[in-house]
Amino acid sequence: MSSSLRTRRMARNHERFSQTPKLNLVALMDIFTILVLFLMVNNGDVEVLQPDNAITLPESVSEQKPELALTIKVSADDLLLEDRKIASVSDALSQPETILPSLAQELRYQASLIPTAERAEEENALPIIIMGDQHMPYKLMKRIMATCADSDYRDISLAVNSVPLDPSEQGQLVAAGDTP
């Protein structure tokens, strides 16, 4: 006896749907590959400080990256704290005292914004980064650092351009350190 088309179609569908479903791994592997590549590209070393065009940073062979902190920028003309002008360089150099009052006032204000629990963790040594031009006078650098220390910002980092250490220079640096 011959079966109808409908019964044959139902038997075929019943047979097909009774099998365990199979997972298409090709599409899933493509998605995971894209995800891994995306994470690898976006997980690189992130530059914390954005250099200012008015400031030429000194060079250093240090590989240590600074932590995110309050930033003082010293250009040829201005002294900036978080991109807000605090004083001019000529005014800061002409003051007779070591502590810069306008900078100290702003640093104390910034410290007051930090929660007390966070300050207790850091043992009252707040971090700060000084980004100064390579031709900045030492007298000004000394005054800025003294003001920072006086305002409880004692964890001072200096922003520099990182350059790789030449292997031939490394021997010279070690030899220079060994001489009495």
matplotlib code that plots the C-alpha trace (Angstrom):
import matplotlib.pyplot as plt

x = [0.0, 1.3, 1.3, 0.2, 2.5, 1.3, 2.2, 5.6, 6.3, 5.1, 7.3, 10.3, 9.7, 9.2, 12.5, 14.4, 13.0, 13.5, 17.3, 19.3, 20.0, 23.5, 25.3, 26.9, 30.3, 31.7, 29.6, 30.2, 34.0, 33.9, 32.1, 34.7, 37.6, 36.3, 35.7, 39.2, 40.8, 38.7, 39.8, 43.5, 43.4, 41.7, 43.7, 47.0, 49.0, 46.9, 48.8, 47.5, 48.8, 47.9, 50.9, 50.4, 51.8, 53.2, 55.3, 58.4, 58.9, 62.4, 63.3, 63.8, 64.5, 62.1, 59.5, 57.3, 53.9, 52.4, 49.0, 46.1, 46.4, 46.1, 48.3, 50.2, 51.3, 54.1, 54.5, 56.8, 54.2, 51.6, 51.2, 48.1, 46.4, 44.0, 44.0, 43.0, 45.5, 46.8, 49.6, 52.0, 55.6, 57.1, 54.8, 55.8, 59.5, 59.3, 57.6, 60.1, 58.6, 59.2, 55.5, 53.3, 50.1, 47.7, 48.9, 48.7, 45.2, 44.0, 45.8, 44.1, 40.7, 41.4, 42.4, 39.2, 37.2, 38.8, 36.7, 38.3, 38.1, 40.2, 42.7, 43.1, 44.0, 46.8, 48.2, 47.9, 50.3, 48.3, 49.6, 50.3, 52.0, 54.2, 54.3, 57.0, 58.8, 62.4, 63.7, 61.8, 64.0, 65.0, 64.0, 60.4, 60.4, 61.7, 58.9, 56.2, 57.4, 57.7, 54.1, 52.9, 54.6, 53.2, 49.7, 50.0, 50.7, 53.9, 53.7, 55.2, 55.7, 57.4, 56.0, 58.7, 58.9, 59.9, 62.7, 64.2, 67.6, 70.3, 72.3, 75.6, 74.5, 73.5, 77.1, 78.1, 75.5, 76.5, 80.2, 79.5, 77.6, 80.5, 83.1, 83.7]
y = [0.0, 3.3, 6.1, 9.6, 12.5, 14.0, 10.9, 10.6, 14.3, 13.9, 10.8, 12.7, 15.7, 13.4, 11.7, 15.0, 16.6, 13.5, 13.8, 15.8, 19.3, 20.1, 23.3, 25.3, 26.1, 28.0, 31.1, 30.9, 30.6, 33.7, 35.7, 34.6, 35.4, 38.9, 39.3, 38.2, 40.5, 43.4, 42.8, 42.5, 45.8, 47.7, 46.3, 47.9, 50.3, 53.5, 56.7, 58.5, 62.0, 63.9, 66.1, 69.8, 71.4, 74.3, 71.9, 70.0, 67.2, 66.0, 62.4, 59.5, 55.8, 54.9, 52.3, 53.0, 54.5, 57.2, 56.6, 58.8, 61.9, 65.6, 67.3, 70.5, 71.8, 74.4, 76.0, 78.8, 81.4, 79.8, 77.5, 75.3, 72.9, 70.6, 73.0, 76.0, 78.9, 79.4, 81.9, 83.1, 81.8, 85.3, 86.0, 82.6, 83.3, 86.9, 86.0, 86.1, 83.1, 79.4, 78.4, 79.7, 80.9, 80.6, 77.1, 76.1, 77.4, 75.5, 72.3, 72.5, 73.0, 69.9, 67.9, 68.9, 67.3, 63.9, 61.7, 61.2, 57.4, 57.6, 59.9, 57.6, 54.8, 56.8, 57.8, 61.6, 61.4, 62.5, 61.8, 64.6, 64.8, 67.8, 68.2, 70.8, 72.1, 70.8, 74.3, 75.2, 76.9, 74.7, 77.5, 77.2, 73.4, 73.6, 76.1, 73.9, 70.8, 72.6, 73.9, 70.4, 68.9, 71.7, 70.9, 67.2, 66.2, 64.3, 61.5, 63.6, 62.2, 64.1, 63.6, 62.7, 61.3, 57.7, 56.7, 53.2, 52.6, 52.0, 48.8, 50.6, 53.5, 51.0, 49.9, 53.6, 54.3, 51.4, 52.3, 55.9, 54.7, 52.5, 55.3, 56.8]
z = [0.0, -0.9, 1.7, 1.0, 0.5, 3.8, 5.8, 4.2, 5.0, 8.6, 9.0, 7.6, 9.9, 12.9, 12.2, 11.7, 14.9, 17.1, 16.6, 19.1, 17.8, 16.6, 17.5, 14.8, 16.3, 13.3, 14.0, 17.7, 17.2, 14.9, 17.7, 20.3, 18.0, 17.5, 21.2, 22.1, 19.4, 20.7, 24.3, 23.3, 21.3, 24.0, 26.9, 26.0, 28.1, 28.4, 28.5, 31.6, 30.9, 27.8, 26.9, 26.5, 23.3, 25.3, 27.5, 26.3, 28.8, 29.8, 28.7, 31.1, 30.8, 33.6, 32.7, 35.7, 34.7, 37.0, 38.7, 38.0, 40.2, 40.4, 37.7, 37.9, 34.5, 34.2, 30.8, 29.8, 31.0, 33.3, 36.3, 35.8, 38.2, 36.3, 33.4, 35.6, 35.7, 39.2, 38.6, 36.1, 36.1, 36.5, 39.5, 41.1, 40.6, 41.9, 45.3, 48.2, 50.1, 49.3, 49.5, 46.6, 48.3, 45.3, 44.6, 48.3, 48.5, 45.5, 46.6, 50.1, 48.3, 46.1, 49.2, 50.9, 48.1, 48.8, 51.2, 54.6, 54.4, 51.2, 52.8, 55.8, 53.4, 51.9, 55.2, 54.5, 51.5, 48.6, 45.0, 42.6, 39.2, 38.1, 34.3, 33.8, 30.8, 30.5, 30.6, 33.8, 36.4, 39.3, 41.7, 40.5, 40.7, 44.3, 45.2, 43.6, 45.4, 48.7, 48.3, 47.4, 50.5, 52.7, 51.4, 52.2, 48.6, 49.4, 46.8, 44.0, 40.5, 37.6, 34.1, 31.5, 28.0, 28.3, 25.9, 25.7, 27.3, 24.7, 25.7, 25.1, 27.4, 30.1, 30.6, 30.8, 33.4, 35.6, 35.2, 36.2, 39.3, 40.4, 40.5, 43.9]

ax = plt.figure().add_subplot(projection="3d")
ax.plot(x, y, z, "-o")
ax.set_aspect("equal")
plt.show()
